């Protein structure tokens, strides 16, 4: 039963009052994937928007899959809308692409690189995205310096 595609149609739900959305995974992860904890997945929403994430139990009995604002925007959907979900277990190693100027920061700061490399994929991705979203070169430089300090201070993410 491993690495099969699971398809279901569901409603996009809002997480409390936040601008955060999720869908409920209506199956047993243990039966489908042989796993009880978090399950890394590759999803396809409405047969057009790809996403890599995790099925997780978030203070609930069922597993849920988060829908980022970016995914909802691409789908042109919001809370209460129906969405078709197709997913498979993601067994590929998750790597974060690091631009040369950011890689140089790690080359010059071995302790920061070690701490960064030991972070989860999600936290590494957040740091890199935060730096790359800077519109001005000076903002990018400032964020690289802030990242060094934040990592040394033990901050796992942005």
QUIBEL-V611503 format. One record per helix or strand. SS is the DSSP state (H for helix, E for strand). FROM is the first residue (numbers start at 0). TO is the last residue. Records with the same first field share a line. If there is no record, write none. Layout:
# QUIBEL-V611503
SS->FROM-TO ; FROM-TO
This chain:
# QUIBEL-V611503
E->5-10 ; 12-13 ; 20-24 ; 38-44 ; 48-56 ; 62-66 ; 81-88
H->28-32 ; 68-74 ; 99-107 ; 109-116 ; 120-131 ; 136-151
